[in-house]
Amino acid sequence: MRRRKASAGGRAAHRMRKEPARDRTLAALVERVKELTCLHGIARVAGQHDEPVPVILQKVVGLLPPAWQYPEIAHARIVLDGGTYVTSGFAPMDTTQSADIVVRGHTRGQVEVAYSEPRPAADEGPFLKEERALIDSVAREVAALVVRRTTEEERARLQEQVRHADRLATIGQLSAGVAHELNEPLATMLGFAQLCRKHPGLPVSVVADLDKIIAANLHAREIVKKLMLFVRERPPMREKIGLQQIVDEGLPFVEARAAKTDVRIRRRIEPNLPAVHGDPHQLVQVLVNLAVNAIQAMPAGGALTVEAFAENDSVVLAVEDQGVGMTRQAAERVFEPFFTTKEAGVGTGLGLSVVHGIVTSHGGTVRVESEPGKGSRFEVRLPAAPPATPVPGPP
């Protein structure tokens, strides 16, 4: 029995049934290629380690609209830690798909894609379920980028701290040797100069020269004392003391100097501050050194602010000026011995290294914030002494 051939009309109907299915498959394949292209582009951009994060995020946001179903009306925005990165034409819209950027358990921002015109409903408004998976993947990639950069910055900072500590240790050893070697000849020269100064009948010019020798020796002795203190040759005394007392004892040393240069001293001392364990004389020296530096940074006058306040388990002593400020590079080196931004003859470069040594020996930290032309702020953070345990009375 012969099989009848399909009619032309039947063949056309069969083709019409197959073509929509093929079109849908092709459209889905195109969408997957767009998504994979987007993720590949993000991975490539995120791997550019020499680019800062804001530049990378701006590049990432530009890769998003082409990956969505309607790229001609798609706009994207990434918000991270208060910074915003958008494509041209982005504005808050009703048809928006978003995903949170979660870094180490904390939401730090959001990735958003929006359509500027209405589109037919799909799985999530006008968006496809695959687009939900894509935007979630983008948010995770941005979070991973932040974690990597944070880790790299922390590693670099720790390495710099190790190098800085090594430099300080080396300079400390050298300084100790120099201080010991200089002490004896300085004492000898000073003693003989003072004896000669007492000799009767000396010409006025000789007396003046001897006074210069004595003054130079005394100045050299002060430098040696700072070197000895920097290498902590003298162990600090420890007792409970309040920062109010430190401020009251330290500022009188600099008030006359401040008045001569038209510097106004402001005090902002929080009442009832916890005490700290420390050497009162050394902590006074910390304040005096910071205050002297602040005054020298304001040759045209200004305000010198001294603050003391409690923060968490620490007590903070802050000295802020309105002076010339420092570059970031200078601020990073400011605690190195013999490093100074002052003119020759104005400073020895030891004051802030002494501050660093004292604060470190007290279990504290000292940091600086500075900007050229906008002054500097030094914050000394010391651990608060635990409150005294009451002694039980007789039953």
TIKOLVEX-169322 format. One record per residue (C-alpha): residue in one letter; chain; y, x, z. Coordinates in Angstrom, 2 decimals. Example, Ala and Ser with C-alpha at 12.3 -4.5 7.8 and 13.67 -1.06 7.14 Angstrom:
pt type = a, mol = A, north = -4.50, east = 12.30, up = 7.80
pt type = s, mol = A, north = -1.06, east = 13.67, up = 7.14
This chain:
pt type = m, mol = A, north = 0.00, east = 0.00, up = 0.00
pt type = r, mol = A, north = 3.29, east = 1.44, up = -1.04
pt type = r, mol = A, north = 6.03, east = 1.87, up = 1.65
pt type = r, mol = A, north = 9.28, east = 0.25, up = 0.74
pt type = k, mol = A, north = 12.29, east = 2.49, up = 0.45
pt type = a, mol = A, north = 15.13, east = 1.89, up = 2.92
pt type = s, mol = A, north = 18.03, east = 0.12, up = 1.39
pt type = a, mol = A, north = 21.36, east = 1.85, up = 0.95
pt type = g, mol = A, north = 22.90, east = -0.46, up = 3.52
pt type = g, mol = A, north = 20.27, east = 0.46, up = 6.13
pt type = r, mol = A, north = 20.82, east = 4.15, up = 5.62
pt type = a, mol = A, north = 24.57, east = 3.73, up = 6.06
pt type = a, mol = A, north = 24.09, east = 1.79, up = 9.30
pt type = h, mol = A, north = 21.80, east = 4.54, up = 10.63
pt type = r, mol = A, north = 24.37, east = 7.20, up = 9.84
pt type = m, mol = A, north = 27.08, east = 5.16, up = 11.58
pt type = r, mol = A, north = 24.93, east = 4.98, up = 14.71
pt type = k, mol = A, north = 24.31, east = 8.76, up = 14.73
pt type = e, mol = A, north = 27.86, east = 9.90, up = 13.99
pt type = p, mol = A, north = 29.48, east = 8.62, up = 17.25
pt type = a, mol = A, north = 26.79, east = 10.34, up = 19.31
pt type = r, mol = A, north = 27.30, east = 13.57, up = 17.38
pt type = d, mol = A, north = 31.08, east = 13.30, up = 17.78
pt type = r, mol = A, north = 30.72, east = 12.78, up = 21.51
pt type = t, mol = A, north = 28.45, east = 15.80, up = 21.80
pt type = l, mol = A, north = 30.84, east = 17.91, up = 19.76
pt type = a, mol = A, north = 33.83, east = 16.76, up = 21.84
pt type = a, mol = A, north = 31.99, east = 17.58, up = 25.08
pt type = l, mol = A, north = 31.08, east = 21.01, up = 23.71
pt type = v, mol = A, north = 34.72, east = 21.68, up = 22.80
pt type = e, mol = A, north = 35.80, east = 20.75, up = 26.33
pt type = r, mol = A, north = 33.22, east = 23.11, up = 27.87
pt type = v, mol = A, north = 34.38, east = 25.95, up = 25.63
pt type = k, mol = A, north = 37.98, east = 25.33, up = 26.72
pt type = e, mol = A, north = 36.96, east = 25.40, up = 30.39
pt type = l, mol = A, north = 34.94, east = 28.60, up = 30.01
pt type = t, mol = A, north = 37.80, east = 30.21, up = 28.09
pt type = c, mol = A, north = 40.16, east = 29.29, up = 30.93
pt type = l, mol = A, north = 37.87, east = 30.75, up = 33.63
pt type = h, mol = A, north = 37.31, east = 33.91, up = 31.58
pt type = g, mol = A, north = 41.06, east = 34.32, up = 31.14
pt type = i, mol = A, north = 41.67, east = 33.85, up = 34.86
pt type = a, mol = A, north = 39.01, east = 36.44, up = 35.74
pt type = r, mol = A, north = 40.57, east = 38.90, up = 33.29
pt type = v, mol = A, north = 44.11, east = 38.34, up = 34.62
pt type = a, mol = A, north = 42.99, east = 38.52, up = 38.27
pt type = g, mol = A, north = 41.40, east = 41.90, up = 37.57
pt type = q, mol = A, north = 44.76, east = 43.48, up = 36.70
pt type = h, mol = A, north = 45.15, east = 45.42, up = 39.95
pt type = d, mol = A, north = 48.43, east = 47.01, up = 38.94
pt type = e, mol = A, north = 50.14, east = 43.62, up = 38.60
pt type = p, mol = A, north = 51.78, east = 41.94, up = 41.61
pt type = v, mol = A, north = 50.35, east = 38.60, up = 42.74
pt type = p, mol = A, north = 53.35, east = 36.50, up = 41.58
pt type = v, mol = A, north = 53.01, east = 37.86, up = 38.04
pt type = i, mol = A, north = 49.27, east = 37.12, up = 38.04
pt type = l, mol = A, north = 49.79, east = 33.57, up = 39.30
pt type = q, mol = A, north = 52.35, east = 32.87, up = 36.60
pt type = k, mol = A, north = 49.85, east = 34.05, up = 34.00
pt type = v, mol = A, north = 47.09, east = 31.92, up = 35.56
pt type = v, mol = A, north = 49.19, east = 28.78, up = 35.54
pt type = g, mol = A, north = 49.84, east = 29.29, up = 31.84
pt type = l, mol = A, north = 46.08, east = 29.25, up = 31.15
pt type = l, mol = A, north = 45.49, east = 25.82, up = 32.68
pt type = p, mol = A, north = 47.01, east = 23.21, up = 30.29
pt type = p, mol = A, north = 44.94, east = 24.32, up = 27.23
pt type = a, mol = A, north = 41.73, east = 23.79, up = 29.25
pt type = w, mol = A, north = 42.35, east = 20.07, up = 29.87
pt type = q, mol = A, north = 41.45, east = 17.18, up = 27.57
pt type = y, mol = A, north = 45.01, east = 16.51, up = 26.44
pt type = p, mol = A, north = 46.68, east = 19.93, up = 26.35
pt type = e, mol = A, north = 49.70, east = 18.69, up = 24.39
pt type = i, mol = A, north = 50.92, east = 16.66, up = 27.40
pt type = a, mol = A, north = 49.36, east = 18.77, up = 30.22
pt type = h, mol = A, north = 51.50, east = 20.76, up = 32.65
pt type = a, mol = A, north = 50.41, east = 22.93, up = 35.58
pt type = r, mol = A, north = 51.76, east = 24.21, up = 38.86
pt type = i, mol = A, north = 50.47, east = 26.59, up = 41.52
pt type = v, mol = A, north = 52.08, east = 26.61, up = 44.98
pt type = l, mol = A, north = 51.12, east = 29.50, up = 47.30
pt type = d, mol = A, north = 52.79, east = 30.47, up = 50.58
pt type = g, mol = A, north = 56.03, east = 28.76, up = 49.59
pt type = g, mol = A, north = 56.16, east = 30.37, up = 46.13
pt type = t, mol = A, north = 55.96, east = 28.06, up = 43.10
pt type = y, mol = A, north = 54.64, east = 28.97, up = 39.63
pt type = v, mol = A, north = 54.91, east = 26.31, up = 36.90
pt type = t, mol = A, north = 54.59, east = 25.79, up = 33.18
pt type = s, mol = A, north = 57.56, east = 24.52, up = 31.21
pt type = g, mol = A, north = 58.23, east = 20.82, up = 31.67
pt type = f, mol = A, north = 56.29, east = 20.34, up = 34.88
pt type = a, mol = A, north = 57.55, east = 17.54, up = 37.09
pt type = p, mol = A, north = 55.96, east = 15.33, up = 39.79
pt type = m, mol = A, north = 53.96, east = 12.66, up = 37.94
pt type = d, mol = A, north = 51.61, east = 9.81, up = 38.78
pt type = t, mol = A, north = 48.74, east = 11.21, up = 36.73
pt type = t, mol = A, north = 48.07, east = 14.41, up = 38.68
pt type = q, mol = A, north = 44.89, east = 16.25, up = 39.59
pt type = s, mol = A, north = 45.03, east = 18.82, up = 42.38
pt type = a, mol = A, north = 42.94, east = 21.15, up = 44.54
pt type = d, mol = A, north = 43.83, east = 22.97, up = 47.76
pt type = i, mol = A, north = 43.89, east = 26.77, up = 47.92
pt type = v, mol = A, north = 41.99, east = 27.57, up = 51.12
pt type = v, mol = A, north = 42.07, east = 31.18, up = 52.34
pt type = r, mol = A, north = 39.90, east = 32.07, up = 55.35
pt type = g, mol = A, north = 39.88, east = 28.50, up = 56.57
pt type = h, mol = A, north = 43.62, east = 27.91, up = 56.15
pt type = t, mol = A, north = 45.24, east = 25.89, up = 53.39
pt type = r, mol = A, north = 47.83, east = 28.16, up = 51.78
pt type = g, mol = A, north = 48.78, east = 26.16, up = 48.70
pt type = q, mol = A, north = 47.66, east = 23.95, up = 45.85
pt type = v, mol = A, north = 46.75, east = 23.96, up = 42.15
pt type = e, mol = A, north = 47.97, east = 20.96, up = 40.18
pt type = v, mol = A, north = 47.59, east = 19.70, up = 36.60
pt type = a, mol = A, north = 49.59, east = 16.67, up = 35.46
pt type = y, mol = A, north = 49.91, east = 14.58, up = 32.30
pt type = s, mol = A, north = 53.42, east = 13.66, up = 31.20
pt type = e, mol = A, north = 52.16, east = 10.50, up = 29.43
pt type = p, mol = A, north = 49.55, east = 7.84, up = 30.30
pt type = r, mol = A, north = 46.04, east = 8.32, up = 28.96
pt type = p, mol = A, north = 42.88, east = 6.16, up = 29.02
pt type = a, mol = A, north = 40.94, east = 6.04, up = 32.27
pt type = a, mol = A, north = 38.08, east = 8.52, up = 32.63
pt type = d, mol = A, north = 36.10, east = 9.75, up = 35.64
pt type = e, mol = A, north = 39.14, east = 10.51, up = 37.87
pt type = g, mol = A, north = 42.11, east = 8.60, up = 36.55
pt type = p, mol = A, north = 42.64, east = 10.08, up = 33.10
pt type = f, mol = A, north = 40.75, east = 13.26, up = 34.08
pt type = l, mol = A, north = 37.12, east = 14.18, up = 33.43
pt type = k, mol = A, north = 34.65, east = 15.03, up = 36.20
pt type = e, mol = A, north = 34.26, east = 18.46, up = 34.58
pt type = e, mol = A, north = 38.01, east = 18.95, up = 34.98
pt type = r, mol = A, north = 37.65, east = 18.27, up = 38.71
pt type = a, mol = A, north = 35.04, east = 21.05, up = 38.88
pt type = l, mol = A, north = 37.35, east = 23.29, up = 36.85
pt type = i, mol = A, north = 40.44, east = 22.84, up = 39.03
pt type = d, mol = A, north = 38.32, east = 23.40, up = 42.15
pt type = s, mol = A, north = 37.05, east = 26.65, up = 40.59
pt type = v, mol = A, north = 40.61, east = 27.73, up = 39.77
pt type = a, mol = A, north = 41.68, east = 27.10, up = 43.39
pt type = r, mol = A, north = 38.74, east = 29.20, up = 44.62
pt type = e, mol = A, north = 39.62, east = 32.01, up = 42.19
pt type = v, mol = A, north = 43.24, east = 32.05, up = 43.43
pt type = a, mol = A, north = 42.01, east = 32.12, up = 47.04
pt type = a, mol = A, north = 39.65, east = 35.00, up = 46.23
pt type = l, mol = A, north = 42.56, east = 36.86, up = 44.60
pt type = v, mol = A, north = 44.66, east = 36.45, up = 47.75
pt type = v, mol = A, north = 41.79, east = 37.69, up = 49.95
pt type = r, mol = A, north = 41.24, east = 40.76, up = 47.73
pt type = r, mol = A, north = 44.91, east = 41.67, up = 47.66
pt type = t, mol = A, north = 45.28, east = 41.14, up = 51.42
pt type = t, mol = A, north = 42.24, east = 43.35, up = 52.05
pt type = e, mol = A, north = 43.60, east = 46.05, up = 49.73
pt type = e, mol = A, north = 47.00, east = 45.97, up = 51.46
pt type = e, mol = A, north = 45.41, east = 46.14, up = 54.91
pt type = r, mol = A, north = 43.25, east = 49.08, up = 53.82
pt type = a, mol = A, north = 46.26, east = 50.91, up = 52.38
pt type = r, mol = A, north = 48.27, east = 50.24, up = 55.53
pt type = l, mol = A, north = 45.47, east = 51.52, up = 57.78
pt type = q, mol = A, north = 45.10, east = 54.64, up = 55.64
pt type = e, mol = A, north = 48.83, east = 55.29, up = 55.90
pt type = q, mol = A, north = 48.68, east = 54.79, up = 59.68
pt type = v, mol = A, north = 45.84, east = 57.31, up = 59.90
pt type = r, mol = A, north = 47.80, east = 59.83, up = 57.81
pt type = h, mol = A, north = 50.90, east = 59.20, up = 59.90
pt type = a, mol = A, north = 48.97, east = 59.69, up = 63.15
pt type = d, mol = A, north = 47.49, east = 62.90, up = 61.78
pt type = r, mol = A, north = 50.95, east = 64.19, up = 60.85
pt type = l, mol = A, north = 52.27, east = 63.34, up = 64.30
pt type = a, mol = A, north = 49.33, east = 65.06, up = 65.98
pt type = t, mol = A, north = 49.83, east = 68.22, up = 63.90
pt type = i, mol = A, north = 53.57, east = 68.28, up = 64.48
pt type = g, mol = A, north = 52.97, east = 67.64, up = 68.17
pt type = q, mol = A, north = 50.74, east = 70.70, up = 68.46
pt type = l, mol = A, north = 53.29, east = 72.82, up = 66.63
pt type = s, mol = A, north = 56.12, east = 71.42, up = 68.74
pt type = a, mol = A, north = 54.33, east = 72.22, up = 71.98
pt type = g, mol = A, north = 53.94, east = 75.84, up = 70.92
pt type = v, mol = A, north = 57.54, east = 76.11, up = 69.78
pt type = a, mol = A, north = 58.83, east = 74.55, up = 73.00
pt type = h, mol = A, north = 56.86, east = 76.96, up = 75.19
pt type = e, mol = A, north = 57.97, east = 79.96, up = 73.14
pt type = l, mol = A, north = 61.65, east = 78.96, up = 73.22
pt type = n, mol = A, north = 61.93, east = 78.09, up = 76.90
pt type = e, mol = A, north = 61.87, east = 81.65, up = 78.22
pt type = p, mol = A, north = 64.40, east = 83.31, up = 75.84
pt type = l, mol = A, north = 66.73, east = 80.29, up = 76.17
pt type = a, mol = A, north = 66.63, east = 80.50, up = 79.95
pt type = t, mol = A, north = 67.32, east = 84.25, up = 79.78
pt type = m, mol = A, north = 70.29, east = 83.88, up = 77.42
pt type = l, mol = A, north = 71.74, east = 81.02, up = 79.44
pt type = g, mol = A, north = 71.42, east = 82.91, up = 82.71
pt type = f, mol = A, north = 73.10, east = 86.07, up = 81.43
pt type = a, mol = A, north = 75.86, east = 84.10, up = 79.70
pt type = q, mol = A, north = 76.63, east = 82.23, up = 82.91
pt type = l, mol = A, north = 76.66, east = 85.51, up = 84.89
pt type = c, mol = A, north = 79.05, east = 87.09, up = 82.39
pt type = r, mol = A, north = 81.25, east = 84.00, up = 82.54
pt type = k, mol = A, north = 81.77, east = 84.59, up = 86.27
pt type = h, mol = A, north = 82.98, east = 88.17, up = 85.76
pt type = p, mol = A, north = 86.66, east = 88.42, up = 86.72
pt type = g, mol = A, north = 89.34, east = 89.59, up = 84.33
pt type = l, mol = A, north = 87.63, east = 88.54, up = 81.10
pt type = p, mol = A, north = 89.91, east = 87.99, up = 78.10
pt type = v, mol = A, north = 90.46, east = 84.37, up = 77.14
pt type = s, mol = A, north = 88.73, east = 84.85, up = 73.79
pt type = v, mol = A, north = 85.62, east = 86.26, up = 75.51
pt type = v, mol = A, north = 85.53, east = 83.33, up = 77.93
pt type = a, mol = A, north = 85.76, east = 80.93, up = 74.99
pt type = d, mol = A, north = 82.90, east = 82.70, up = 73.22
pt type = l, mol = A, north = 80.76, east = 82.62, up = 76.37
pt type = d, mol = A, north = 81.44, east = 78.90, up = 76.74
pt type = k, mol = A, north = 80.23, east = 78.39, up = 73.20
pt type = i, mol = A, north = 77.05, east = 80.37, up = 73.96
pt type = i, mol = A, north = 76.41, east = 78.35, up = 77.11
pt type = a, mol = A, north = 77.00, east = 75.04, up = 75.28
pt type = a, mol = A, north = 74.69, east = 76.05, up = 72.45
pt type = n, mol = A, north = 71.98, east = 77.06, up = 74.94
pt type = l, mol = A, north = 72.28, east = 73.77, up = 76.82
pt type = h, mol = A, north = 72.00, east = 71.89, up = 73.54
pt type = a, mol = A, north = 68.90, east = 73.91, up = 72.61
pt type = r, mol = A, north = 67.38, east = 73.17, up = 76.02
pt type = e, mol = A, north = 67.85, east = 69.44, up = 75.41
pt type = i, mol = A, north = 66.00, east = 69.77, up = 72.12
pt type = v, mol = A, north = 63.17, east = 71.59, up = 73.88
pt type = k, mol = A, north = 63.01, east = 68.85, up = 76.51
pt type = k, mol = A, north = 62.70, east = 66.25, up = 73.75
pt type = l, mol = A, north = 59.95, east = 68.28, up = 72.12
pt type = m, mol = A, north = 58.08, east = 68.47, up = 75.43
pt type = l, mol = A, north = 58.49, east = 64.75, up = 75.88
pt type = f, mol = A, north = 57.36, east = 64.08, up = 72.31
pt type = v, mol = A, north = 54.08, east = 65.88, up = 72.90
pt type = r, mol = A, north = 53.87, east = 64.26, up = 76.35
pt type = e, mol = A, north = 53.57, east = 67.47, up = 78.27
pt type = r, mol = A, north = 54.93, east = 65.62, up = 81.30
pt type = p, mol = A, north = 52.71, east = 62.66, up = 82.33
pt type = p, mol = A, north = 54.76, east = 59.49, up = 82.81
pt type = m, mol = A, north = 55.06, east = 57.81, up = 86.19
pt type = r, mol = A, north = 53.86, east = 54.22, up = 86.29
pt type = e, mol = A, north = 55.33, east = 51.41, up = 88.30
pt type = k, mol = A, north = 56.23, east = 47.77, up = 87.80
pt type = i, mol = A, north = 59.70, east = 47.40, up = 86.36
pt type = g, mol = A, north = 61.66, east = 44.67, up = 84.63
pt type = l, mol = A, north = 63.48, east = 45.09, up = 81.33
pt type = q, mol = A, north = 66.63, east = 43.67, up = 82.94
pt type = q, mol = A, north = 66.74, east = 46.76, up = 85.14
pt type = i, mol = A, north = 66.12, east = 49.03, up = 82.12
pt type = v, mol = A, north = 69.05, east = 47.44, up = 80.28
pt type = d, mol = A, north = 71.32, east = 47.58, up = 83.35
pt type = e, mol = A, north = 70.58, east = 51.28, up = 83.86
pt type = g, mol = A, north = 70.56, east = 52.34, up = 80.21
pt type = l, mol = A, north = 73.61, east = 50.70, up = 78.64
pt type = p, mol = A, north = 76.20, east = 52.39, up = 80.90
pt type = f, mol = A, north = 75.19, east = 55.71, up = 79.28
pt type = v, mol = A, north = 76.42, east = 54.49, up = 75.88
pt type = e, mol = A, north = 79.26, east = 52.10, up = 76.72
pt type = a, mol = A, north = 81.97, east = 54.77, up = 76.57
pt type = r, mol = A, north = 80.61, east = 56.10, up = 73.28
pt type = a, mol = A, north = 80.50, east = 52.58, up = 71.85
pt type = a, mol = A, north = 84.09, east = 51.87, up = 72.90
pt type = k, mol = A, north = 85.34, east = 55.00, up = 71.10
pt type = t, mol = A, north = 83.88, east = 53.79, up = 67.78
pt type = d, mol = A, north = 84.87, east = 50.12, up = 68.20
pt type = v, mol = A, north = 81.28, east = 48.97, up = 68.76
pt type = r, mol = A, north = 80.84, east = 45.80, up = 70.83
pt type = i, mol = A, north = 77.70, east = 45.57, up = 72.97
pt type = r, mol = A, north = 76.06, east = 42.17, up = 73.30
pt type = r, mol = A, north = 73.28, east = 41.38, up = 75.78
pt type = r, mol = A, north = 70.72, east = 38.62, up = 75.32
pt type = i, mol = A, north = 68.28, east = 38.95, up = 78.19
pt type = e, mol = A, north = 65.82, east = 36.14, up = 78.77
pt type = p, mol = A, north = 65.72, east = 35.19, up = 82.48
pt type = n, mol = A, north = 62.60, east = 35.64, up = 84.61
pt type = l, mol = A, north = 60.93, east = 38.09, up = 82.26
pt type = p, mol = A, north = 57.47, east = 39.42, up = 83.22
pt type = a, mol = A, north = 57.48, east = 42.99, up = 84.48
pt type = v, mol = A, north = 55.93, east = 45.90, up = 82.60
pt type = h, mol = A, north = 54.03, east = 48.95, up = 83.88
pt type = g, mol = A, north = 55.98, east = 52.05, up = 82.95
pt type = d, mol = A, north = 58.08, east = 55.07, up = 83.76
pt type = p, mol = A, north = 61.63, east = 53.79, up = 84.39
pt type = h, mol = A, north = 63.29, east = 57.04, up = 83.29
pt type = q, mol = A, north = 61.38, east = 57.15, up = 80.02
pt type = l, mol = A, north = 62.01, east = 53.49, up = 79.23
pt type = v, mol = A, north = 65.71, east = 54.01, up = 79.89
pt type = q, mol = A, north = 65.56, east = 56.93, up = 77.46
pt type = v, mol = A, north = 63.98, east = 54.64, up = 74.84
pt type = l, mol = A, north = 66.89, east = 52.21, up = 75.16
pt type = v, mol = A, north = 69.51, east = 54.96, up = 75.15
pt type = n, mol = A, north = 68.03, east = 56.65, up = 72.06
pt type = l, mol = A, north = 67.89, east = 53.36, up = 70.15
pt type = a, mol = A, north = 71.43, east = 52.44, up = 71.23
pt type = v, mol = A, north = 72.85, east = 55.85, up = 70.26
pt type = n, mol = A, north = 71.21, east = 55.59, up = 66.83
pt type = a, mol = A, north = 72.68, east = 52.11, up = 66.41
pt type = i, mol = A, north = 76.19, east = 53.32, up = 67.32
pt type = q, mol = A, north = 75.93, east = 56.25, up = 64.92
pt type = a, mol = A, north = 74.89, east = 53.81, up = 62.17
pt type = m, mol = A, north = 78.20, east = 51.90, up = 62.61
pt type = p, mol = A, north = 80.98, east = 54.46, up = 62.00
pt type = a, mol = A, north = 83.40, east = 51.63, up = 61.21
pt type = g, mol = A, north = 82.45, east = 49.61, up = 64.30
pt type = g, mol = A, north = 80.46, east = 46.42, up = 64.66
pt type = a, mol = A, north = 78.17, east = 44.64, up = 67.07
pt type = l, mol = A, north = 75.26, east = 46.24, up = 68.92
pt type = t, mol = A, north = 72.88, east = 43.56, up = 70.20
pt type = v, mol = A, north = 70.33, east = 44.29, up = 72.93
pt type = e, mol = A, north = 67.70, east = 41.60, up = 73.46
pt type = a, mol = A, north = 64.79, east = 41.23, up = 75.85
pt type = f, mol = A, north = 62.33, east = 38.36, up = 75.69
pt type = a, mol = A, north = 58.70, east = 37.46, up = 76.32
pt type = e, mol = A, north = 56.30, east = 36.77, up = 73.46
pt type = n, mol = A, north = 52.63, east = 35.95, up = 74.01
pt type = d, mol = A, north = 51.30, east = 38.64, up = 76.38
pt type = s, mol = A, north = 54.07, east = 41.12, up = 75.60
pt type = v, mol = A, north = 57.66, east = 41.80, up = 76.56
pt type = v, mol = A, north = 59.98, east = 42.78, up = 73.71
pt type = l, mol = A, north = 63.06, east = 44.99, up = 73.88
pt type = a, mol = A, north = 65.10, east = 44.75, up = 70.66
pt type = v, mol = A, north = 68.13, east = 46.76, up = 69.56
pt type = e, mol = A, north = 69.97, east = 45.51, up = 66.47
pt type = d, mol = A, north = 73.01, east = 46.91, up = 64.70
pt type = q, mol = A, north = 75.29, east = 45.95, up = 61.82
pt type = g, mol = A, north = 75.33, east = 49.43, up = 60.36
pt type = v, mol = A, north = 74.51, east = 51.15, up = 57.12
pt type = g, mol = A, north = 70.79, east = 50.32, up = 57.24
pt type = m, mol = A, north = 67.95, east = 52.22, up = 55.58
pt type = t, mol = A, north = 65.84, east = 52.04, up = 52.48
pt type = r, mol = A, north = 62.21, east = 50.97, up = 52.80
pt type = q, mol = A, north = 61.10, east = 54.56, up = 52.17
pt type = a, mol = A, north = 63.32, east = 55.89, up = 54.97
pt type = a, mol = A, north = 62.18, east = 53.17, up = 57.38
pt type = e, mol = A, north = 58.54, east = 54.17, up = 56.78
pt type = r, mol = A, north = 59.30, east = 57.76, up = 57.85
pt type = v, mol = A, north = 61.86, east = 57.11, up = 60.56
pt type = f, mol = A, north = 59.50, east = 57.92, up = 63.47
pt type = e, mol = A, north = 58.45, east = 61.28, up = 62.05
pt type = p, mol = A, north = 59.78, east = 64.26, up = 64.04
pt type = f, mol = A, north = 62.76, east = 66.02, up = 62.42
pt type = f, mol = A, north = 63.17, east = 63.30, up = 59.79
pt type = t, mol = A, north = 66.74, east = 62.00, up = 59.80
pt type = t, mol = A, north = 69.07, east = 60.11, up = 57.50
pt type = k, mol = A, north = 72.15, east = 61.46, up = 59.29
pt type = e, mol = A, north = 74.42, east = 64.22, up = 58.13
pt type = a, mol = A, north = 73.69, east = 67.81, up = 59.10
pt type = g, mol = A, north = 74.76, east = 68.53, up = 62.66
pt type = v, mol = A, north = 74.84, east = 64.86, up = 63.71
pt type = g, mol = A, north = 71.23, east = 64.49, up = 64.84
pt type = t, mol = A, north = 68.06, east = 66.49, up = 65.38
pt type = g, mol = A, north = 65.61, east = 63.94, up = 63.98
pt type = l, mol = A, north = 63.78, east = 63.80, up = 67.31
pt type = g, mol = A, north = 65.29, east = 60.71, up = 68.95
pt type = l, mol = A, north = 63.10, east = 58.11, up = 67.28
pt type = s, mol = A, north = 59.98, east = 60.27, up = 67.43
pt type = v, mol = A, north = 60.56, east = 60.52, up = 71.19
pt type = v, mol = A, north = 60.90, east = 56.72, up = 71.30
pt type = h, mol = A, north = 57.61, east = 56.40, up = 69.40
pt type = g, mol = A, north = 55.85, east = 58.83, up = 71.72
pt type = i, mol = A, north = 57.06, east = 57.10, up = 74.89
pt type = v, mol = A, north = 56.24, east = 53.60, up = 73.67
pt type = t, mol = A, north = 52.79, east = 54.65, up = 72.47
pt type = s, mol = A, north = 52.03, east = 56.32, up = 75.79
pt type = h, mol = A, north = 52.89, east = 53.00, up = 77.47
pt type = g, mol = A, north = 50.37, east = 51.12, up = 75.31
pt type = g, mol = A, north = 53.08, east = 49.51, up = 73.22
pt type = t, mol = A, north = 54.32, east = 49.48, up = 69.64
pt type = v, mol = A, north = 57.69, east = 49.96, up = 67.99
pt type = r, mol = A, north = 58.68, east = 48.70, up = 64.55
pt type = v, mol = A, north = 61.83, east = 48.62, up = 62.47
pt type = e, mol = A, north = 63.32, east = 46.15, up = 60.02
pt type = s, mol = A, north = 66.16, east = 47.50, up = 57.93
pt type = e, mol = A, north = 67.99, east = 46.97, up = 54.66
pt type = p, mol = A, north = 70.72, east = 49.12, up = 53.15
pt type = g, mol = A, north = 74.14, east = 47.70, up = 54.02
pt type = k, mol = A, north = 72.70, east = 45.06, up = 56.35
pt type = g, mol = A, north = 71.86, east = 47.03, up = 59.49
pt type = s, mol = A, north = 68.62, east = 47.75, up = 61.35
pt type = r, mol = A, north = 66.58, east = 46.09, up = 64.07
pt type = f, mol = A, north = 64.15, east = 48.02, up = 66.27
pt type = e, mol = A, north = 61.64, east = 46.07, up = 68.35
pt type = v, mol = A, north = 59.75, east = 47.73, up = 71.21
pt type = r, mol = A, north = 56.77, east = 45.63, up = 72.28
pt type = l, mol = A, north = 55.20, east = 46.47, up = 75.66
pt type = p, mol = A, north = 52.24, east = 44.78, up = 77.35
pt type = a, mol = A, north = 53.32, east = 42.54, up = 80.21
pt type = a, mol = A, north = 52.03, east = 43.56, up = 83.64
pt type = p, mol = A, north = 49.61, east = 40.99, up = 85.09
pt type = p, mol = A, north = 51.06, east = 38.94, up = 87.94
pt type = a, mol = A, north = 50.29, east = 40.23, up = 91.42
pt type = t, mol = A, north = 47.20, east = 38.70, up = 93.01
pt type = p, mol = A, north = 48.21, east = 36.98, up = 96.27
pt type = v, mol = A, north = 46.62, east = 38.46, up = 99.35
pt type = p, mol = A, north = 44.85, east = 35.73, up = 101.31
pt type = g, mol = A, north = 46.25, east = 35.13, up = 104.78
pt type = p, mol = A, north = 44.28, east = 34.85, up = 107.97
pt type = p, mol = A, north = 42.08, east = 31.75, up = 108.24
